């Protein structure tokens, strides 16, 4: 199993419940296909560098997980199909990125 990170931007007109429902939908999708969630963060409403779908801001969410490689293609198709998601990026973490992610999680928890 490989370790991955996904960051996705949700439409800024969504309510808190709709945001939570969307994030739960995709974390549930991953868990139902054998993925193990490592970390999940809501980065909140942020201004974007350029407009996407005529929107200048969006709700950023971050999910870190381990999953079999065959899950990722279908996961990304599901992300593309959901109209609440304006953009997303899924990245496979290599050894150094995994070490950095662990340090980052510890730093975020200690600051909370």
DAFEN-V995755 format. One line per field, one symbol per residue. ss: DSSP state (2 for helix, 1 for strand, 0 for the rest). A space follows every 50 residues. Layout:
ss->???
This chain:
ss->01111111111000022222222222222222000111111111111111 11001111111111111022222222222220001111111100222222 222222222220
